Amino acid sequence: MGRFQEKGERMTLKAAIVGLGGIAHGKHLPALATIPGLELVAFCDLVLERAQKAAAQYGVAGAKVTTDYRQVVDLDVDMVYVLTTNNAHAEISIAALDAGKHVLCEKPMAVSSVEAKAMVQAAKRSGKILAIGYQNRFRSDSRYLKALCEDGEFGDIYFAKALAVRRRAVPTWGSFLSEEKQGGGPLIDIGTHALDLTLWMMDNYRPRSAMGSTFHKLSDQPHPANAWGPWDPAEFTVEDSAFGMVQMENGATILLESSWALNTLQVGEAQTVLCGTKAGADMLDGLRVNGERLGKLYTFKPELHGGGADFFEASSDDDAGLTEAKNFVAAVKGEAEPVVKPEQAMIVTQILEAIYQSARSGQPVFFQ
C-alpha cells in the first residue's frame, strides 16, 4: 500500500491535488480536510493563483505550489487527486500511477475508451489503486438499493433507465461548454453519473450495442432563465441534450436521458429506474420499491437515515463526497476495498463514446 510516515503516534498519508476548480472546492477539499491523518502537501493548477489560494486554505505549512503536474507526481506523496478538465484525466492519472501513487480521478474517467483502457493498464502495471469520482454510489438511497439488488430483491433486471435531466441548468463557468476540453456536454458530465449508477445496480458490464442522439436545439440562444445565468452561444460547442439506448449481451436494455437544457418538467439527476422479474425500483420521488405480493400490488419507501442503511459509515448528513473520500483513504491504507473499480468506469466511458459515435453516424455501434 502507500508509504506512511510517523507523526507522533499517528500514521499520516500525504496527498497532492491537481486541478483546483469547482469540483475541488465543492467536494474534495472540504471532505479531505476533515479526515484525520491526511495531509495535503501539494497543489497544482494551470492558474497559479488558484493553487496558492487552495494551499493557503487547506495545505500544510510549506505545501508545494505549481502549475506543472509533473512536479507533483514526482513528489513523495501517497495519493494524487486528478480534478482537471476531462481531456487531461488520462495523461495525469497514468503519470501518477507510473510514479507509484494511488489515484482518485474525477468522473468521467476519460474522454475516450482508448484513454480509459490505458488508465486501467497503468493501474495494473503499477499495482496502485485507481478510483473514479462517482460519489453518487455513496448516497444512502444508492447504498440501500444496491443492497436490495445484491439480495436478489428484483430478480433479473432486464430494463432500466439512467436519468440526468435538467430543465435549464447549463454550467456557464470553467470549461464545461468546450468540447475540446470536456469531450462533450450533459451526456459526459451528468449522464455519466446516471449510467454508472444503473450499471452498478444491475451488476451488468457487458454491453452489446448502443444507439444515440445528441441535440443542439436550445444552445443557440442565451436563455437568461438558466440557473447559472445566460451562456454565450458562440462558446456552446457541446450538446445541450443527449439520449441513448444500450442493449446488453444478456438482452437487458438501458435507456439513458441527459440534458442541461430541455423543455420538460420531469427533471432529476443521478437517478435510476430498475425493472426486474420479481420487483422494481426507482429514484423519481425518493427511493421507491414496487412489486406484487399476496395478490396485491405494493409500493414502499424505505426510511434511509439510521437503522441499517449506513453500510459505508456515512456521515450523519449523508455527505456522499465525504464518504467517498473516506473509502478511498481506507483503501489506500489497506483497510477497505475501493467501491468504484476502474474496470467498471471504463465500461461507462465506452458506452458514452458509443452513444456519441452513433449520434454522429446515425447507426448503432456494436461492442467487440
TORKOL-4160 file (C-alpha; in steps of 0.2 Angstrom, whole numbers, padded with zeros to 4 digits, m for minus):
368
<pt num="1" X="0000" Y="0000" Z="0000"/>
<pt num="2" X="0005" Y="0018" Z="0002"/>
<pt num="3" X="0021" Y="0025" Z="0010"/>
<pt num="4" X="0016" Y="0030" Z="0028"/>
<pt num="5" X="0025" Y="0042" Z="0039"/>
<pt num="6" X="0026" Y="0043" Z="0058"/>
<pt num="7" X="0019" Y="0059" Z="0066"/>
<pt num="8" X="0019" Y="0056" Z="0085"/>
<pt num="9" X="0009" Y="0041" Z="0087"/>
<pt num="10" X="m0002" Y="0043" Z="0072"/>
<pt num="11" X="0002" Y="0037" Z="0054"/>
<pt num="12" X="m0001" Y="0050" Z="0041"/>
<pt num="13" X="m0004" Y="0050" Z="0022"/>
<pt num="14" X="0001" Y="0063" Z="0011"/>
<pt num="15" X="m0010" Y="0069" Z="m0004"/>
<pt num="16" X="m0007" Y="0080" Z="m0019"/>
<pt num="17" X="m0021" Y="0089" Z="m0028"/>
<pt num="18" X="m0020" Y="0093" Z="m0047"/>
<pt num="19" X="m0034" Y="0104" Z="m0053"/>
<pt num="20" X="m0042" Y="0117" Z="m0041"/>
<pt num="21" X="m0058" Y="0122" Z="m0049"/>
<pt num="22" X="m0076" Y="0120" Z="m0044"/>
<pt num="23" X="m0076" Y="0101" Z="m0040"/>
<pt num="24" X="m0060" Y="0103" Z="m0029"/>
<pt num="25" X="m0068" Y="0116" Z="m0018"/>
<pt num="26" X="m0086" Y="0110" Z="m0019"/>
<pt num="27" X="m0082" Y="0091" Z="m0015"/>
<pt num="28" X="m0065" Y="0085" Z="m0012"/>
<pt num="29" X="m0055" Y="0098" Z="m0002"/>
<pt num="30" X="m0069" Y="0101" Z="0011"/>
<pt num="31" X="m0070" Y="0082" Z="0013"/>
<pt num="32" X="m0052" Y="0079" Z="0014"/>
<pt num="33" X="m0049" Y="0092" Z="0027"/>
<pt num="34" X="m0060" Y="0083" Z="0040"/>
<pt num="35" X="m0050" Y="0066" Z="0038"/>
<pt num="36" X="m0038" Y="0063" Z="0052"/>
<pt num="37" X="m0020" Y="0058" Z="0047"/>
<pt num="38" X="m0021" Y="0065" Z="0030"/>
<pt num="39" X="m0010" Y="0080" Z="0025"/>
<pt num="40" X="m0012" Y="0090" Z="0009"/>
<pt num="41" X="0006" Y="0094" Z="0004"/>
<pt num="42" X="0005" Y="0099" Z="m0015"/>
<pt num="43" X="m0007" Y="0109" Z="m0025"/>
<pt num="44" X="m0006" Y="0111" Z="m0044"/>
<pt num="45" X="m0017" Y="0121" Z="m0056"/>
<pt num="46" X="m0014" Y="0130" Z="m0073"/>
<pt num="47" X="m0019" Y="0146" Z="m0064"/>
<pt num="48" X="m0005" Y="0148" Z="m0051"/>
<pt num="49" X="m0016" Y="0160" Z="m0040"/>
<pt num="50" X="m0029" Y="0146" Z="m0038"/>
<pt num="51" X="m0016" Y="0134" Z="m0032"/>
<pt num="52" X="m0009" Y="0147" Z="m0020"/>
<pt num="53" X="m0026" Y="0151" Z="m0013"/>
<pt num="54" X="m0030" Y="0132" Z="m0010"/>
<pt num="55" X="m0013" Y="0129" Z="m0002"/>
<pt num="56" X="m0016" Y="0143" Z="0010"/>
<pt num="57" X="m0033" Y="0137" Z="0015"/>
<pt num="58" X="m0030" Y="0118" Z="0015"/>
<pt num="59" X="m0012" Y="0114" Z="0014"/>
<pt num="60" X="0001" Y="0110" Z="0027"/>
<pt num="61" X="0015" Y="0123" Z="0030"/>
<pt num="62" X="0027" Y="0124" Z="0016"/>
<pt num="63" X="0015" Y="0115" Z="0004"/>
<pt num="64" X="0021" Y="0113" Z="m0014"/>
<pt num="65" X="0013" Y="0125" Z="m0026"/>
<pt num="66" X="0015" Y="0123" Z="m0045"/>
<pt num="67" X="0007" Y="0124" Z="m0062"/>
<pt num="68" X="0016" Y="0108" Z="m0069"/>
<pt num="69" X="0008" Y="0092" Z="m0063"/>
<pt num="70" X="0025" Y="0083" Z="m0067"/>
<pt num="71" X="0032" Y="0092" Z="m0052"/>
<pt num="72" X="0018" Y="0084" Z="m0041"/>
<pt num="73" X="0018" Y="0066" Z="m0047"/>
<pt num="74" X="0037" Y="0065" Z="m0043"/>
<pt num="75" X="0034" Y="0071" Z="m0025"/>
<pt num="76" X="0035" Y="0059" Z="m0010"/>
<pt num="77" X="0016" Y="0058" Z="m0008"/>
<pt num="78" X="0004" Y="0043" Z="m0006"/>
<pt num="79" X="m0010" Y="0049" Z="m0017"/>
<pt num="80" X="m0014" Y="0061" Z="m0031"/>
<pt num="81" X="m0031" Y="0068" Z="m0034"/>
<pt num="82" X="m0034" Y="0072" Z="m0053"/>
<pt num="83" X="m0048" Y="0085" Z="m0054"/>
<pt num="84" X="m0044" Y="0094" Z="m0070"/>
<pt num="85" X="m0054" Y="0096" Z="m0086"/>
<pt num="86" X="m0059" Y="0079" Z="m0094"/>
<pt num="87" X="m0046" Y="0079" Z="m0108"/>
<pt num="88" X="m0031" Y="0079" Z="m0095"/>
<pt num="89" X="m0038" Y="0065" Z="m0084"/>
<pt num="90" X="m0029" Y="0050" Z="m0093"/>
<pt num="91" X="m0012" Y="0059" Z="m0095"/>
<pt num="92" X="m0010" Y="0065" Z="m0077"/>
<pt num="93" X="m0018" Y="0049" Z="m0069"/>
<pt num="94" X="m0006" Y="0037" Z="m0079"/>
<pt num="95" X="0009" Y="0048" Z="m0075"/>
<pt num="96" X="0004" Y="0047" Z="m0056"/>
<pt num="97" X="0001" Y="0029" Z="m0056"/>
<pt num="98" X="0018" Y="0025" Z="m0065"/>
<pt num="99" X="0026" Y="0036" Z="m0052"/>
<pt num="100" X="0019" Y="0024" Z="m0039"/>
<pt num="101" X="0005" Y="0035" Z="m0032"/>
<pt num="102" X="m0013" Y="0030" Z="m0029"/>
<pt num="103" X="m0025" Y="0040" Z="m0039"/>
<pt num="104" X="m0043" Y="0046" Z="m0037"/>
<pt num="105" X="m0048" Y="0054" Z="m0054"/>
<pt num="106" X="m0064" Y="0063" Z="m0056"/>
<pt num="107" X="m0078" Y="0057" Z="m0067"/>
<pt num="108" X="m0079" Y="0054" Z="m0082"/>
<pt num="109" X="m0064" Y="0043" Z="m0081"/>
<pt num="110" X="m0058" Y="0049" Z="m0099"/>
<pt num="111" X="m0064" Y="0056" Z="m0115"/>
<pt num="112" X="m0061" Y="0040" Z="m0125"/>
<pt num="113" X="m0061" Y="0022" Z="m0122"/>
<pt num="114" X="m0043" Y="0021" Z="m0128"/>
<pt num="115" X="m0038" Y="0033" Z="m0114"/>
<pt num="116" X="m0049" Y="0024" Z="m0101"/>
<pt num="117" X="m0041" Y="0007" Z="m0106"/>
<pt num="118" X="m0023" Y="0014" Z="m0104"/>
<pt num="119" X="m0028" Y="0020" Z="m0087"/>
<pt num="120" X="m0033" Y="0003" Z="m0082"/>
<pt num="121" X="m0017" Y="m0004" Z="m0088"/>
<pt num="122" X="m0007" Y="0008" Z="m0079"/>
<pt num="123" X="m0016" Y="0004" Z="m0063"/>
<pt num="124" X="m0012" Y="m0015" Z="m0066"/>
<pt num="125" X="0006" Y="m0011" Z="m0071"/>
<pt num="126" X="0009" Y="m0001" Z="m0055"/>
<pt num="127" X="m0001" Y="m0011" Z="m0043"/>
<pt num="128" X="m0009" Y="0005" Z="m0036"/>
<pt num="129" X="m0027" Y="0010" Z="m0033"/>
<pt num="130" X="m0036" Y="0019" Z="m0046"/>
<pt num="131" X="m0053" Y="0025" Z="m0041"/>
<pt num="132" X="m0065" Y="0036" Z="m0051"/>
<pt num="133" X="m0076" Y="0050" Z="m0043"/>
<pt num="134" X="m0093" Y="0043" Z="m0044"/>
<pt num="135" X="m0099" Y="0049" Z="m0027"/>
<pt num="136" X="m0117" Y="0045" Z="m0031"/>
<pt num="137" X="m0114" Y="0027" Z="m0026"/>
<pt num="138" X="m0111" Y="0033" Z="m0008"/>
<pt num="139" X="m0128" Y="0041" Z="m0006"/>
<pt num="140" X="m0139" Y="0032" Z="0007"/>
<pt num="141" X="m0153" Y="0028" Z="m0006"/>
<pt num="142" X="m0140" Y="0021" Z="m0018"/>
<pt num="143" X="m0132" Y="0010" Z="m0005"/>
<pt num="144" X="m0149" Y="0003" Z="0001"/>
<pt num="145" X="m0154" Y="0000" Z="m0017"/>
<pt num="146" X="m0138" Y="m0009" Z="m0021"/>
<pt num="147" X="m0140" Y="m0020" Z="m0005"/>
<pt num="148" X="m0158" Y="m0025" Z="m0012"/>
<pt num="149" X="m0150" Y="m0029" Z="m0029"/>
<pt num="150" X="m0137" Y="m0040" Z="m0021"/>
<pt num="151" X="m0150" Y="m0048" Z="m0010"/>
<pt num="152" X="m0160" Y="m0053" Z="m0026"/>
<pt num="153" X="m0175" Y="m0042" Z="m0022"/>
<pt num="154" X="m0178" Y="m0038" Z="m0040"/>
<pt num="155" X="m0173" Y="m0055" Z="m0049"/>
<pt num="156" X="m0167" Y="m0052" Z="m0066"/>
<pt num="157" X="m0166" Y="m0034" Z="m0070"/>
<pt num="158" X="m0170" Y="m0033" Z="m0089"/>
<pt num="159" X="m0175" Y="m0015" Z="m0091"/>
<pt num="160" X="m0168" Y="0001" Z="m0084"/>
<pt num="161" X="m0167" Y="0020" Z="m0086"/>
<pt num="162" X="m0152" Y="0031" Z="m0082"/>
<pt num="163" X="m0159" Y="0049" Z="m0079"/>
<pt num="164" X="m0149" Y="0065" Z="m0078"/>
<pt num="165" X="m0161" Y="0078" Z="m0084"/>
<pt num="166" X="m0160" Y="0097" Z="m0081"/>
<pt num="167" X="m0173" Y="0110" Z="m0087"/>
<pt num="168" X="m0162" Y="0125" Z="m0088"/>
<pt num="169" X="m0146" Y="0122" Z="m0078"/>
<pt num="170" X="m0131" Y="0124" Z="m0090"/>
<pt num="171" X="m0115" Y="0126" Z="m0081"/>
<pt num="172" X="m0108" Y="0143" Z="m0088"/>
<pt num="173" X="m0091" Y="0143" Z="m0078"/>
<pt num="174" X="m0075" Y="0135" Z="m0082"/>
<pt num="175" X="m0073" Y="0124" Z="m0097"/>
<pt num="176" X="m0090" Y="0115" Z="m0097"/>
<pt num="177" X="m0095" Y="0122" Z="m0114"/>
<pt num="178" X="m0079" Y="0117" Z="m0123"/>
<pt num="179" X="m0080" Y="0100" Z="m0132"/>
<pt num="180" X="m0061" Y="0101" Z="m0134"/>
<pt num="181" X="m0058" Y="0101" Z="m0115"/>
<pt num="182" X="m0073" Y="0091" Z="m0109"/>
<pt num="183" X="m0076" Y="0079" Z="m0123"/>
<pt num="184" X="m0095" Y="0083" Z="m0123"/>
<pt num="185" X="m0109" Y="0091" Z="m0114"/>
<pt num="186" X="m0123" Y="0084" Z="m0102"/>
<pt num="187" X="m0120" Y="0066" Z="m0108"/>
<pt num="188" X="m0102" Y="0065" Z="m0102"/>
<pt num="189" X="m0105" Y="0077" Z="m0087"/>
<pt num="190" X="m0120" Y="0071" Z="m0078"/>
<pt num="191" X="m0126" Y="0057" Z="m0089"/>
<pt num="192" X="m0111" Y="0048" Z="m0084"/>
<pt num="193" X="m0116" Y="0048" Z="m0066"/>
<pt num="194" X="m0134" Y="0041" Z="m0070"/>
<pt num="195" X="m0126" Y="0027" Z="m0081"/>
<pt num="196" X="m0113" Y="0022" Z="m0068"/>
<pt num="197" X="m0127" Y="0021" Z="m0055"/>
<pt num="198" X="m0138" Y="0010" Z="m0066"/>
<pt num="199" X="m0124" Y="m0002" Z="m0072"/>
<pt num="200" X="m0118" Y="m0004" Z="m0054"/>
<pt num="201" X="m0136" Y="m0008" Z="m0048"/>
<pt num="202" X="m0138" Y="m0021" Z="m0062"/>
<pt num="203" X="m0120" Y="m0028" Z="m0060"/>
<pt num="204" X="m0120" Y="m0029" Z="m0079"/>
<pt num="205" X="m0105" Y="m0023" Z="m0088"/>
<pt num="206" X="m0106" Y="m0032" Z="m0104"/>
<pt num="207" X="m0114" Y="m0020" Z="m0117"/>
<pt num="208" X="m0118" Y="m0027" Z="m0135"/>
<pt num="209" X="m0123" Y="m0011" Z="m0144"/>
<pt num="210" X="m0128" Y="0007" Z="m0142"/>
<pt num="211" X="m0138" Y="0020" Z="m0151"/>
<pt num="212" X="m0140" Y="0038" Z="m0148"/>
<pt num="213" X="m0144" Y="0056" Z="m0152"/>
<pt num="214" X="m0137" Y="0072" Z="m0147"/>
<pt num="215" X="m0145" Y="0089" Z="m0149"/>
<pt num="216" X="m0140" Y="0107" Z="m0151"/>
<pt num="217" X="m0158" Y="0114" Z="m0150"/>
<pt num="218" X="m0158" Y="0127" Z="m0136"/>
<pt num="219" X="m0139" Y="0132" Z="m0136"/>
<pt num="220" X="m0140" Y="0145" Z="m0149"/>
<pt num="221" X="m0149" Y="0157" Z="m0138"/>
<pt num="222" X="m0143" Y="0163" Z="m0121"/>
<pt num="223" X="m0158" Y="0159" Z="m0111"/>
<pt num="224" X="m0157" Y="0171" Z="m0096"/>
<pt num="225" X="m0168" Y="0160" Z="m0085"/>
<pt num="226" X="m0154" Y="0147" Z="m0084"/>
<pt num="227" X="m0149" Y="0143" Z="m0066"/>
<pt num="228" X="m0131" Y="0150" Z="m0068"/>
<pt num="229" X="m0135" Y="0164" Z="m0079"/>
<pt num="230" X="m0135" Y="0166" Z="m0098"/>
<pt num="231" X="m0122" Y="0157" Z="m0109"/>
<pt num="232" X="m0113" Y="0163" Z="m0124"/>
<pt num="233" X="m0120" Y="0153" Z="m0139"/>
<pt num="234" X="m0103" Y="0156" Z="m0148"/>
<pt num="235" X="m0094" Y="0146" Z="m0134"/>
<pt num="236" X="m0108" Y="0132" Z="m0133"/>
<pt num="237" X="m0099" Y="0119" Z="m0143"/>
<pt num="238" X="m0106" Y="0104" Z="m0134"/>
<pt num="239" X="m0123" Y="0096" Z="m0135"/>
<pt num="240" X="m0137" Y="0103" Z="m0124"/>
<pt num="241" X="m0146" Y="0086" Z="m0123"/>
<pt num="242" X="m0142" Y="0068" Z="m0127"/>
<pt num="243" X="m0151" Y="0052" Z="m0127"/>
<pt num="244" X="m0146" Y="0034" Z="m0129"/>
<pt num="245" X="m0152" Y="0016" Z="m0129"/>
<pt num="246" X="m0140" Y="0002" Z="m0124"/>
<pt num="247" X="m0143" Y="m0016" Z="m0126"/>
<pt num="248" X="m0133" Y="m0028" Z="m0115"/>
<pt num="249" X="m0126" Y="m0045" Z="m0120"/>
<pt num="250" X="m0140" Y="m0054" Z="m0110"/>
<pt num="251" X="m0153" Y="m0044" Z="m0119"/>
<pt num="252" X="m0156" Y="m0031" Z="m0105"/>
<pt num="253" X="m0160" Y="m0014" Z="m0111"/>
<pt num="254" X="m0155" Y="0003" Z="m0103"/>
<pt num="255" X="m0162" Y="0020" Z="m0109"/>
<pt num="256" X="m0151" Y="0035" Z="m0105"/>
<pt num="257" X="m0158" Y="0053" Z="m0104"/>
<pt num="258" X="m0147" Y="0068" Z="m0101"/>
<pt num="259" X="m0149" Y="0087" Z="m0103"/>
<pt num="260" X="m0143" Y="0103" Z="m0097"/>
<pt num="261" X="m0157" Y="0112" Z="m0106"/>
<pt num="262" X="m0173" Y="0104" Z="m0111"/>
<pt num="263" X="m0191" Y="0109" Z="m0111"/>
<pt num="264" X="m0198" Y="0097" Z="m0098"/>
<pt num="265" X="m0204" Y="0097" Z="m0081"/>
<pt num="266" X="m0198" Y="0079" Z="m0077"/>
<pt num="267" X="m0181" Y="0083" Z="m0070"/>
<pt num="268" X="m0169" Y="0074" Z="m0059"/>
<pt num="269" X="m0150" Y="0069" Z="m0059"/>
<pt num="270" X="m0141" Y="0053" Z="m0055"/>
<pt num="271" X="m0157" Y="0043" Z="m0054"/>
<pt num="272" X="m0160" Y="0026" Z="m0060"/>
<pt num="273" X="m0176" Y="0016" Z="m0063"/>
<pt num="274" X="m0175" Y="m0003" Z="m0062"/>
<pt num="275" X="m0187" Y="m0016" Z="m0068"/>
<pt num="276" X="m0184" Y="m0034" Z="m0064"/>
<pt num="277" X="m0193" Y="m0051" Z="m0064"/>
<pt num="278" X="m0198" Y="m0050" Z="m0046"/>
<pt num="279" X="m0199" Y="m0032" Z="m0042"/>
<pt num="280" X="m0194" Y="m0014" Z="m0047"/>
<pt num="281" X="m0187" Y="0002" Z="m0040"/>
<pt num="282" X="m0185" Y="0020" Z="m0045"/>
<pt num="283" X="m0177" Y="0036" Z="m0038"/>
<pt num="284" X="m0190" Y="0048" Z="m0046"/>
<pt num="285" X="m0198" Y="0053" Z="m0029"/>
<pt num="286" X="m0186" Y="0047" Z="m0016"/>
<pt num="287" X="m0182" Y="0029" Z="m0017"/>
<pt num="288" X="m0197" Y="0018" Z="m0021"/>
<pt num="289" X="m0198" Y="m0001" Z="m0022"/>
<pt num="290" X="m0213" Y="m0009" Z="m0031"/>
<pt num="291" X="m0220" Y="m0026" Z="m0034"/>
<pt num="292" X="m0233" Y="m0039" Z="m0031"/>
<pt num="293" X="m0236" Y="m0049" Z="m0015"/>
<pt num="294" X="m0251" Y="m0060" Z="m0009"/>
<pt num="295" X="m0261" Y="m0055" Z="m0024"/>
<pt num="296" X="m0259" Y="m0036" Z="m0022"/>
<pt num="297" X="m0248" Y="m0023" Z="m0029"/>
<pt num="298" X="m0237" Y="m0014" Z="m0017"/>
<pt num="299" X="m0225" Y="0001" Z="m0016"/>
<pt num="300" X="m0214" Y="0006" Z="m0001"/>
<pt num="301" X="m0202" Y="0020" Z="0003"/>
<pt num="302" X="m0188" Y="0014" Z="0015"/>
<pt num="303" X="m0183" Y="0025" Z="0029"/>
<pt num="304" X="m0165" Y="0028" Z="0024"/>
<pt num="305" X="m0157" Y="0038" Z="0039"/>
<pt num="306" X="m0152" Y="0027" Z="0053"/>
<pt num="307" X="m0156" Y="0008" Z="0056"/>
<pt num="308" X="m0145" Y="m0002" Z="0045"/>
<pt num="309" X="m0143" Y="0009" Z="0030"/>
<pt num="310" X="m0126" Y="0016" Z="0034"/>
<pt num="311" X="m0116" Y="0002" Z="0025"/>
<pt num="312" X="m0100" Y="0013" Z="0022"/>
<pt num="313" X="m0101" Y="0023" Z="0038"/>
<pt num="314" X="m0109" Y="0038" Z="0030"/>
<pt num="315" X="m0109" Y="0055" Z="0039"/>
<pt num="316" X="m0125" Y="0059" Z="0048"/>
<pt num="317" X="m0130" Y="0072" Z="0035"/>
<pt num="318" X="m0127" Y="0059" Z="0021"/>
<pt num="319" X="m0112" Y="0068" Z="0013"/>
<pt num="320" X="m0108" Y="0056" Z="m0002"/>
<pt num="321" X="m0092" Y="0066" Z="m0006"/>
<pt num="322" X="m0085" Y="0063" Z="0012"/>
<pt num="323" X="m0090" Y="0045" Z="0012"/>
<pt num="324" X="m0081" Y="0043" Z="m0005"/>
<pt num="325" X="m0066" Y="0052" Z="0002"/>
<pt num="326" X="m0066" Y="0040" Z="0017"/>
<pt num="327" X="m0067" Y="0025" Z="0007"/>
<pt num="328" X="m0053" Y="0030" Z="m0004"/>
<pt num="329" X="m0041" Y="0034" Z="0011"/>
<pt num="330" X="m0046" Y="0017" Z="0019"/>
<pt num="331" X="m0042" Y="0008" Z="0003"/>
<pt num="332" X="m0025" Y="0016" Z="0002"/>
<pt num="333" X="m0022" Y="0011" Z="0020"/>
<pt num="334" X="m0027" Y="m0007" Z="0015"/>
<pt num="335" X="m0042" Y="m0006" Z="0027"/>
<pt num="336" X="m0056" Y="m0007" Z="0013"/>
<pt num="337" X="m0059" Y="m0011" Z="m0005"/>
<pt num="338" X="m0062" Y="0004" Z="m0016"/>
<pt num="339" X="m0081" Y="0005" Z="m0020"/>
<pt num="340" X="m0078" Y="0011" Z="m0038"/>
<pt num="341" X="m0067" Y="m0001" Z="m0049"/>
<pt num="342" X="m0058" Y="0007" Z="m0064"/>
<pt num="343" X="m0064" Y="m0008" Z="m0075"/>
<pt num="344" X="m0082" Y="m0003" Z="m0071"/>
<pt num="345" X="m0079" Y="0016" Z="m0075"/>
<pt num="346" X="m0070" Y="0010" Z="m0091"/>
<pt num="347" X="m0086" Y="0002" Z="m0097"/>
<pt num="348" X="m0096" Y="0018" Z="m0093"/>
<pt num="349" X="m0083" Y="0028" Z="m0104"/>
<pt num="350" X="m0085" Y="0015" Z="m0118"/>
<pt num="351" X="m0104" Y="0017" Z="m0118"/>
<pt num="352" X="m0104" Y="0036" Z="m0118"/>
<pt num="353" X="m0092" Y="0036" Z="m0133"/>
<pt num="354" X="m0103" Y="0024" Z="m0142"/>
<pt num="355" X="m0118" Y="0035" Z="m0140"/>
<pt num="356" X="m0108" Y="0050" Z="m0146"/>
<pt num="357" X="m0102" Y="0040" Z="m0161"/>
<pt num="358" X="m0119" Y="0033" Z="m0165"/>
<pt num="359" X="m0126" Y="0051" Z="m0164"/>
<pt num="360" X="m0114" Y="0057" Z="m0177"/>
<pt num="361" X="m0116" Y="0042" Z="m0189"/>
<pt num="362" X="m0134" Y="0038" Z="m0187"/>
<pt num="363" X="m0130" Y="0020" Z="m0185"/>
<pt num="364" X="m0129" Y="0008" Z="m0170"/>
<pt num="365" X="m0112" Y="0005" Z="m0163"/>
<pt num="366" X="m0108" Y="m0013" Z="m0158"/>
<pt num="367" X="m0095" Y="m0018" Z="m0145"/>
<pt num="368" X="m0082" Y="m0031" Z="m0148"/>
